[in-house]
Protein backbone atom coordinates (compact mmCIF):
# COMPACT_ATOMS: atom_id res chain seq x y z
CA UNK A 1 0.00 0.00 0.00
CA UNK A 2 2.81 2.44 0.89
CA UNK A 3 4.46 1.73 -2.46
CA UNK A 4 1.23 2.48 -4.31
CA UNK A 5 0.78 5.76 -2.43
CA UNK A 6 4.37 6.79 -3.14
CA UNK A 7 3.93 5.93 -6.83
CA UNK A 8 0.73 7.96 -7.00
CA UNK A 9 2.42 10.99 -5.45
CA UNK A 10 5.34 10.66 -7.86
CA UNK A 11 2.98 10.61 -10.85
CA UNK A 12 1.25 13.72 -9.58
CA UNK A 13 4.54 15.56 -9.13
CA UNK A 14 5.42 15.01 -12.79
CA UNK A 15 2.79 17.56 -13.74
CA UNK A 16 4.20 20.45 -11.69
CA UNK A 17 5.09 23.58 -13.66
CA UNK A 18 8.82 24.13 -13.39
CA UNK A 19 10.33 27.60 -12.95
CA UNK A 20 11.28 27.66 -16.63
CA UNK A 21 7.78 26.61 -17.71
CA UNK A 22 6.20 29.32 -15.55
CA UNK A 23 8.44 31.94 -17.12
CA UNK A 24 7.70 30.71 -20.64
CA UNK A 25 3.94 30.67 -20.01
CA UNK A 26 4.02 34.20 -18.56
CA UNK A 27 1.62 33.20 -15.76
CA UNK A 28 2.15 32.10 -12.17
CA UNK A 29 -0.77 30.81 -10.10
CA UNK A 30 -0.63 31.51 -6.37
CA UNK A 31 -3.00 30.03 -3.80
CA UNK A 32 -4.01 32.51 -1.09
CA UNK A 33 -6.90 33.15 1.29
CA UNK A 34 -9.63 35.61 0.39
CA UNK A 35 -10.91 36.21 3.92
CA UNK A 36 -7.98 36.24 6.33
CA UNK A 37 -7.06 39.89 6.94
CA UNK A 38 -4.49 41.26 7.41
CA UNK A 39 -2.62 38.36 5.77
CA UNK A 40 -4.68 38.00 2.63
CA UNK A 41 -8.19 39.10 1.73
CA UNK A 42 -10.14 40.05 -1.36
CA UNK A 43 -11.06 43.73 -1.15
CA UNK A 44 -12.70 45.61 -4.03
CA UNK A 45 -11.64 42.88 -6.44
CA UNK A 46 -7.99 42.92 -5.33
CA UNK A 47 -6.05 40.62 -3.02
CA UNK A 48 -4.42 42.64 -0.25
CA UNK A 49 -2.49 41.91 2.93
CA UNK A 50 0.95 40.83 4.10
CA UNK A 51 1.00 37.48 2.30
CA UNK A 52 -0.62 38.88 -0.83
CA UNK A 53 2.13 41.52 -1.02
CA UNK A 54 4.84 38.94 -0.34
CA UNK A 55 3.50 36.56 -2.99
CA UNK A 56 3.12 39.37 -5.52
CA UNK A 57 6.71 40.51 -5.01
CA UNK A 58 8.11 36.99 -5.43
CA UNK A 59 6.02 36.56 -8.60
CA UNK A 60 7.38 39.83 -9.97
CA UNK A 61 10.93 38.72 -9.22
CA UNK A 62 10.35 35.40 -10.99
CA UNK A 63 9.57 37.20 -14.25
CA UNK A 64 12.18 39.92 -13.79
CA UNK A 65 12.23 42.31 -16.74
CA UNK A 66 9.95 40.07 -18.79
CA UNK A 67 6.17 40.51 -18.82
CA UNK A 68 4.30 38.16 -16.55
CA UNK A 69 0.90 37.77 -14.93
CA UNK A 70 0.23 36.86 -11.32
CA UNK A 71 -3.00 34.92 -10.91
CA UNK A 72 -4.20 34.78 -7.31
CA UNK A 73 -6.51 31.84 -6.61
CA UNK A 74 -8.59 31.58 -3.45
CA UNK A 75 -8.03 28.30 -1.62
CA UNK A 76 -9.60 26.68 1.42
CA UNK A 77 -7.46 25.78 4.43
CA UNK A 78 -8.03 22.05 4.02
CA UNK A 79 -7.18 22.18 0.29
CA UNK A 80 -3.75 23.80 0.55
CA UNK A 81 -1.91 20.59 -0.28
CA UNK A 82 -4.33 19.07 -2.76
CA UNK A 83 -4.32 22.15 -5.02
CA UNK A 84 -0.55 21.75 -5.34
CA UNK A 85 -0.76 18.01 -5.93
CA UNK A 86 -3.35 18.55 -8.66
CA UNK A 87 -1.27 21.35 -10.20
CA UNK A 88 -4.08 23.87 -9.76
CA UNK A 89 -1.58 26.39 -8.35
CA UNK A 90 2.20 26.75 -8.50
CA UNK A 91 2.70 27.91 -4.93
CA UNK A 92 0.65 28.41 -1.77
CA UNK A 93 1.13 31.42 0.52
CA UNK A 94 -1.53 30.99 3.20
CA UNK A 95 -0.27 31.01 6.81
CA UNK A 96 1.03 27.50 6.13
CA UNK A 97 3.01 25.85 8.94
CA UNK A 98 5.41 23.07 7.91
CA UNK A 99 5.02 19.79 9.79
CA UNK A 100 6.65 16.40 9.13
CA UNK A 101 3.30 14.98 7.98
CA UNK A 102 2.64 17.85 5.57
CA UNK A 103 6.20 17.66 4.26
CA UNK A 104 5.45 14.15 3.00
CA UNK A 105 3.04 15.68 0.47
CA UNK A 106 4.46 19.13 -0.39
CA UNK A 107 7.80 20.96 -0.17
CA UNK A 108 8.18 24.02 2.05
CA UNK A 109 10.38 27.07 1.67
CA UNK A 110 12.48 28.57 4.39
CA UNK A 111 10.17 30.27 6.93
CA UNK A 112 9.26 33.94 6.70
CA UNK A 113 7.14 34.30 9.85
CA UNK A 114 6.96 32.93 13.39
CA UNK A 115 3.92 32.50 15.63
CA UNK A 116 2.74 30.73 18.78
CA UNK A 117 -0.55 29.33 20.01
CA UNK A 118 -3.16 31.76 21.31
CA UNK A 119 -6.66 31.44 22.81
CA UNK A 120 -9.48 33.77 21.79
CA UNK A 121 -12.23 34.11 24.38
CA UNK A 122 -15.41 36.10 24.90
CA UNK A 123 -14.57 39.48 26.44
CA UNK A 124 -16.41 38.73 29.69
CA UNK A 125 -14.81 35.30 30.13
CA UNK A 126 -12.18 35.29 32.87
CA UNK A 127 -9.62 32.85 31.49
CA UNK A 128 -6.15 33.13 33.01
CA UNK A 129 -4.75 29.61 32.66
CA UNK A 130 -4.73 26.76 30.17
CA UNK A 131 -6.31 24.42 32.72
CA UNK A 132 -9.56 26.40 32.65
CA UNK A 133 -10.17 25.22 29.08
CA UNK A 134 -11.17 21.77 30.37
CA UNK A 135 -14.58 23.30 31.09
CA UNK A 136 -14.95 24.79 27.62
CA UNK A 137 -15.39 23.80 23.99
CA UNK A 138 -12.30 24.60 21.92
CA UNK A 139 -12.80 25.38 18.23
CA UNK A 140 -9.67 24.58 16.24
CA UNK A 141 -8.62 23.64 12.69
CA UNK A 142 -8.28 19.88 12.46
CA UNK A 143 -4.76 18.45 12.06
CA UNK A 144 -3.17 21.87 12.51
CA UNK A 145 -0.16 22.34 14.82
CA UNK A 146 -2.59 23.97 17.28
CA UNK A 147 -4.73 20.83 17.22
CA UNK A 148 -1.63 18.73 17.90
CA UNK A 149 -0.55 20.99 20.78
CA UNK A 150 -3.96 20.87 22.48
CA UNK A 151 -4.27 17.11 22.03
CA UNK A 152 -0.89 16.59 23.70
CA UNK A 153 -1.99 18.88 26.55
CA UNK A 154 -4.97 16.61 27.26
CA UNK A 155 -7.84 18.49 25.58
CA UNK A 156 -8.95 15.86 23.02
CA UNK A 157 -12.49 15.66 24.45
CA UNK A 158 -12.89 19.45 24.29
CA UNK A 159 -11.93 19.92 20.65
CA UNK A 160 -14.48 20.98 18.03
CA UNK A 161 -13.11 21.00 14.51
CA UNK A 162 -13.50 23.56 11.72
CA UNK A 163 -12.10 23.83 8.20
CA UNK A 164 -10.73 27.36 8.59
CA UNK A 165 -9.93 29.98 11.19
CA UNK A 166 -12.86 32.12 10.00
CA UNK A 167 -15.30 29.22 10.47
CA UNK A 168 -13.85 28.48 13.91
CA UNK A 169 -14.26 32.13 14.84
CA UNK A 170 -17.94 32.24 13.82
CA UNK A 171 -18.67 28.92 15.59
CA UNK A 172 -16.97 30.18 18.76
CA UNK A 173 -18.99 33.42 18.62
CA UNK A 174 -22.26 31.45 18.56
CA UNK A 175 -21.29 29.20 21.47
CA UNK A 176 -21.26 29.85 25.21
CA UNK A 177 -18.38 28.50 27.30
CA UNK A 178 -16.21 28.25 24.22
CA UNK A 179 -12.88 29.53 22.91
CA UNK A 180 -11.07 29.56 19.57
CA UNK A 181 -7.45 28.36 19.41
CA UNK A 182 -5.17 29.41 16.55
CA UNK A 183 -1.95 31.28 15.72
CA UNK A 184 -1.71 34.17 18.14
CA UNK A 185 -1.37 36.87 15.50
CA UNK A 186 -4.51 35.71 13.68
CA UNK A 187 -6.45 35.84 16.96
CA UNK A 188 -5.15 39.31 17.74
CA UNK A 189 -6.68 40.43 14.45
CA UNK A 190 -10.11 39.20 15.54
CA UNK A 191 -9.78 40.96 18.88
CA UNK A 192 -8.93 44.24 17.11
CA UNK A 193 -12.10 44.22 14.99
CA UNK A 194 -14.42 42.62 17.57
CA UNK A 195 -14.41 44.21 21.02
CA UNK A 196 -16.62 41.42 22.34
CA UNK A 197 -13.61 39.09 22.13
CA UNK A 198 -10.11 39.11 23.60
CA UNK A 199 -6.92 37.10 23.40
CA UNK A 200 -7.06 35.52 26.83
CA UNK A 201 -3.90 33.41 26.52
CA UNK A 202 -0.91 34.02 24.29
CA UNK A 203 2.53 32.60 23.60
CA UNK A 204 1.58 29.00 24.37
CA UNK A 205 3.70 26.07 23.24
CA UNK A 206 6.77 26.27 21.04
CA UNK A 207 7.19 28.72 18.20
CA UNK A 208 5.97 27.54 14.83
CA UNK A 209 6.67 29.05 11.44
CA UNK A 210 4.87 30.01 8.25
CA UNK A 211 6.39 29.08 4.91
CA UNK A 212 5.55 28.94 1.21
CA UNK A 213 4.59 25.54 -0.21
CA UNK A 214 5.19 24.13 -3.69
CA UNK A 215 4.43 20.78 -5.24
CA UNK A 216 6.65 17.94 -4.03
CA UNK A 217 9.83 17.79 -6.07
CA UNK A 218 9.54 21.21 -7.73
CA UNK A 219 13.13 22.00 -6.78
CA UNK A 220 13.89 24.84 -9.22
CA UNK A 221 10.88 26.86 -8.10
CA UNK A 222 11.58 26.16 -4.42
CA UNK A 223 15.24 27.18 -4.77
CA UNK A 224 14.23 30.46 -6.39
CA UNK A 225 11.68 31.18 -3.64
CA UNK A 226 14.27 30.53 -0.92
CA UNK A 227 16.84 32.74 -2.62
CA UNK A 228 14.29 35.51 -3.13
CA UNK A 229 13.05 35.31 0.47
CA UNK A 230 16.62 35.72 1.71
CA UNK A 231 17.09 38.77 -0.52
CA UNK A 232 13.75 40.29 0.52
CA UNK A 233 14.74 39.95 4.18
CA UNK A 234 18.14 41.51 3.49
CA UNK A 235 16.66 44.41 1.52
CA UNK A 236 14.02 45.18 4.17
CA UNK A 237 11.01 44.26 2.06
CA UNK A 238 9.46 42.04 4.75
CA UNK A 239 9.71 44.92 7.22
CA UNK A 240 7.98 47.17 4.69
CA UNK A 241 5.23 44.63 4.02
CA UNK A 242 4.70 44.34 7.79
CA UNK A 243 4.50 48.13 8.19
CA UNK A 244 2.14 48.49 5.22
CA UNK A 245 -0.28 45.79 6.35
CA UNK A 246 0.04 44.21 9.78
CA UNK A 247 1.21 47.28 11.69
CA UNK A 248 -1.72 49.31 10.35
CA UNK A 249 -4.29 46.60 11.02
CA UNK A 250 -3.06 46.03 14.59
CA UNK A 251 -2.91 49.78 15.23
CA UNK A 252 0.64 49.65 16.51
CA UNK A 253 -0.08 47.00 19.15
CA UNK A 254 2.31 44.34 17.80
CA UNK A 255 6.09 44.37 17.57
CA UNK A 256 7.46 43.06 14.28
CA UNK A 257 10.45 41.55 16.12
CA UNK A 258 7.99 39.15 17.77
CA UNK A 259 6.92 37.74 14.38
CA UNK A 260 9.47 38.47 11.65
CA UNK A 261 12.55 36.27 11.41
CA UNK A 262 16.03 37.78 11.59
C-alpha positions as CSV (number, residue, x, y, z in Angstrom):
1,X,0.0,0.0,0.0
2,X,2.8,2.4,0.9
3,X,4.5,1.7,-2.5
4,X,1.2,2.5,-4.3
5,X,0.8,5.8,-2.4
6,X,4.4,6.8,-3.1
7,X,3.9,5.9,-6.8
8,X,0.7,8.0,-7.0
9,X,2.4,11.0,-5.4
10,X,5.3,10.7,-7.9
11,X,3.0,10.6,-10.9
12,X,1.2,13.7,-9.6
13,X,4.5,15.6,-9.1
14,X,5.4,15.0,-12.8
15,X,2.8,17.6,-13.7
16,X,4.2,20.5,-11.7
17,X,5.1,23.6,-13.7
18,X,8.8,24.1,-13.4
19,X,10.3,27.6,-12.9
20,X,11.3,27.7,-16.6
21,X,7.8,26.6,-17.7
22,X,6.2,29.3,-15.6
23,X,8.4,31.9,-17.1
24,X,7.7,30.7,-20.6
25,X,3.9,30.7,-20.0
26,X,4.0,34.2,-18.6
27,X,1.6,33.2,-15.8
28,X,2.1,32.1,-12.2
29,X,-0.8,30.8,-10.1
30,X,-0.6,31.5,-6.4
31,X,-3.0,30.0,-3.8
32,X,-4.0,32.5,-1.1
33,X,-6.9,33.2,1.3
34,X,-9.6,35.6,0.4
35,X,-10.9,36.2,3.9
36,X,-8.0,36.2,6.3
37,X,-7.1,39.9,6.9
38,X,-4.5,41.3,7.4
39,X,-2.6,38.4,5.8
40,X,-4.7,38.0,2.6
41,X,-8.2,39.1,1.7
42,X,-10.1,40.1,-1.4
43,X,-11.1,43.7,-1.2
44,X,-12.7,45.6,-4.0
45,X,-11.6,42.9,-6.4
46,X,-8.0,42.9,-5.3
47,X,-6.1,40.6,-3.0
48,X,-4.4,42.6,-0.3
49,X,-2.5,41.9,2.9
50,X,1.0,40.8,4.1
51,X,1.0,37.5,2.3
52,X,-0.6,38.9,-0.8
53,X,2.1,41.5,-1.0
54,X,4.8,38.9,-0.3
55,X,3.5,36.6,-3.0
56,X,3.1,39.4,-5.5
57,X,6.7,40.5,-5.0
58,X,8.1,37.0,-5.4
59,X,6.0,36.6,-8.6
60,X,7.4,39.8,-10.0
61,X,10.9,38.7,-9.2
62,X,10.4,35.4,-11.0
63,X,9.6,37.2,-14.3
64,X,12.2,39.9,-13.8
65,X,12.2,42.3,-16.7
66,X,10.0,40.1,-18.8
67,X,6.2,40.5,-18.8
68,X,4.3,38.2,-16.6
69,X,0.9,37.8,-14.9
70,X,0.2,36.9,-11.3
71,X,-3.0,34.9,-10.9
72,X,-4.2,34.8,-7.3
73,X,-6.5,31.8,-6.6
74,X,-8.6,31.6,-3.5
75,X,-8.0,28.3,-1.6
76,X,-9.6,26.7,1.4
77,X,-7.5,25.8,4.4
78,X,-8.0,22.0,4.0
79,X,-7.2,22.2,0.3
80,X,-3.8,23.8,0.6
81,X,-1.9,20.6,-0.3
82,X,-4.3,19.1,-2.8
83,X,-4.3,22.2,-5.0
84,X,-0.6,21.7,-5.3
85,X,-0.8,18.0,-5.9
86,X,-3.4,18.6,-8.7
87,X,-1.3,21.4,-10.2
88,X,-4.1,23.9,-9.8
89,X,-1.6,26.4,-8.3
90,X,2.2,26.8,-8.5
91,X,2.7,27.9,-4.9
92,X,0.7,28.4,-1.8
93,X,1.1,31.4,0.5
94,X,-1.5,31.0,3.2
95,X,-0.3,31.0,6.8
96,X,1.0,27.5,6.1
97,X,3.0,25.9,8.9
98,X,5.4,23.1,7.9
99,X,5.0,19.8,9.8
100,X,6.6,16.4,9.1
101,X,3.3,15.0,8.0
102,X,2.6,17.8,5.6
103,X,6.2,17.7,4.3
104,X,5.5,14.2,3.0
105,X,3.0,15.7,0.5
106,X,4.5,19.1,-0.4
107,X,7.8,21.0,-0.2
108,X,8.2,24.0,2.0
109,X,10.4,27.1,1.7
110,X,12.5,28.6,4.4
111,X,10.2,30.3,6.9
112,X,9.3,33.9,6.7
113,X,7.1,34.3,9.8
114,X,7.0,32.9,13.4
115,X,3.9,32.5,15.6
116,X,2.7,30.7,18.8
117,X,-0.6,29.3,20.0
118,X,-3.2,31.8,21.3
119,X,-6.7,31.4,22.8
120,X,-9.5,33.8,21.8
121,X,-12.2,34.1,24.4
122,X,-15.4,36.1,24.9
123,X,-14.6,39.5,26.4
124,X,-16.4,38.7,29.7
125,X,-14.8,35.3,30.1
126,X,-12.2,35.3,32.9
127,X,-9.6,32.8,31.5
128,X,-6.2,33.1,33.0
129,X,-4.7,29.6,32.7
130,X,-4.7,26.8,30.2
131,X,-6.3,24.4,32.7
132,X,-9.6,26.4,32.7
133,X,-10.2,25.2,29.1
134,X,-11.2,21.8,30.4
135,X,-14.6,23.3,31.1
136,X,-15.0,24.8,27.6
137,X,-15.4,23.8,24.0
138,X,-12.3,24.6,21.9
139,X,-12.8,25.4,18.2
140,X,-9.7,24.6,16.2
141,X,-8.6,23.6,12.7
142,X,-8.3,19.9,12.5
143,X,-4.8,18.4,12.1
144,X,-3.2,21.9,12.5
145,X,-0.2,22.3,14.8
146,X,-2.6,24.0,17.3
147,X,-4.7,20.8,17.2
148,X,-1.6,18.7,17.9
149,X,-0.5,21.0,20.8
150,X,-4.0,20.9,22.5
151,X,-4.3,17.1,22.0
152,X,-0.9,16.6,23.7
153,X,-2.0,18.9,26.6
154,X,-5.0,16.6,27.3
155,X,-7.8,18.5,25.6
156,X,-9.0,15.9,23.0
157,X,-12.5,15.7,24.5
158,X,-12.9,19.4,24.3
159,X,-11.9,19.9,20.7
160,X,-14.5,21.0,18.0
161,X,-13.1,21.0,14.5
162,X,-13.5,23.6,11.7
163,X,-12.1,23.8,8.2
164,X,-10.7,27.4,8.6
165,X,-9.9,30.0,11.2
166,X,-12.9,32.1,10.0
167,X,-15.3,29.2,10.5
168,X,-13.9,28.5,13.9
169,X,-14.3,32.1,14.8
170,X,-17.9,32.2,13.8
171,X,-18.7,28.9,15.6
172,X,-17.0,30.2,18.8
173,X,-19.0,33.4,18.6
174,X,-22.3,31.5,18.6
175,X,-21.3,29.2,21.5
176,X,-21.3,29.8,25.2
177,X,-18.4,28.5,27.3
178,X,-16.2,28.3,24.2
179,X,-12.9,29.5,22.9
180,X,-11.1,29.6,19.6
181,X,-7.5,28.4,19.4
182,X,-5.2,29.4,16.5
183,X,-2.0,31.3,15.7
184,X,-1.7,34.2,18.1
185,X,-1.4,36.9,15.5
186,X,-4.5,35.7,13.7
187,X,-6.4,35.8,17.0
188,X,-5.1,39.3,17.7
189,X,-6.7,40.4,14.4
190,X,-10.1,39.2,15.5
191,X,-9.8,41.0,18.9
192,X,-8.9,44.2,17.1
193,X,-12.1,44.2,15.0
194,X,-14.4,42.6,17.6
195,X,-14.4,44.2,21.0
196,X,-16.6,41.4,22.3
197,X,-13.6,39.1,22.1
198,X,-10.1,39.1,23.6
199,X,-6.9,37.1,23.4
200,X,-7.1,35.5,26.8
201,X,-3.9,33.4,26.5
202,X,-0.9,34.0,24.3
203,X,2.5,32.6,23.6
204,X,1.6,29.0,24.4
205,X,3.7,26.1,23.2
206,X,6.8,26.3,21.0
207,X,7.2,28.7,18.2
208,X,6.0,27.5,14.8
209,X,6.7,29.0,11.4
210,X,4.9,30.0,8.3
211,X,6.4,29.1,4.9
212,X,5.6,28.9,1.2
213,X,4.6,25.5,-0.2
214,X,5.2,24.1,-3.7
215,X,4.4,20.8,-5.2
216,X,6.6,17.9,-4.0
217,X,9.8,17.8,-6.1
218,X,9.5,21.2,-7.7
219,X,13.1,22.0,-6.8
220,X,13.9,24.8,-9.2
221,X,10.9,26.9,-8.1
222,X,11.6,26.2,-4.4
223,X,15.2,27.2,-4.8
224,X,14.2,30.5,-6.4
225,X,11.7,31.2,-3.6
226,X,14.3,30.5,-0.9
227,X,16.8,32.7,-2.6
228,X,14.3,35.5,-3.1
229,X,13.1,35.3,0.5
230,X,16.6,35.7,1.7
231,X,17.1,38.8,-0.5
232,X,13.7,40.3,0.5
233,X,14.7,40.0,4.2
234,X,18.1,41.5,3.5
235,X,16.7,44.4,1.5
236,X,14.0,45.2,4.2
237,X,11.0,44.3,2.1
238,X,9.5,42.0,4.8
239,X,9.7,44.9,7.2
240,X,8.0,47.2,4.7
241,X,5.2,44.6,4.0
242,X,4.7,44.3,7.8
243,X,4.5,48.1,8.2
244,X,2.1,48.5,5.2
245,X,-0.3,45.8,6.4
246,X,0.0,44.2,9.8
247,X,1.2,47.3,11.7
248,X,-1.7,49.3,10.3
249,X,-4.3,46.6,11.0
250,X,-3.1,46.0,14.6
251,X,-2.9,49.8,15.2
252,X,0.6,49.7,16.5
253,X,-0.1,47.0,19.2
254,X,2.3,44.3,17.8
255,X,6.1,44.4,17.6
256,X,7.5,43.1,14.3
257,X,10.4,41.6,16.1
258,X,8.0,39.1,17.8
259,X,6.9,37.7,14.4
260,X,9.5,38.5,11.6
261,X,12.5,36.3,11.4
262,X,16.0,37.8,11.6
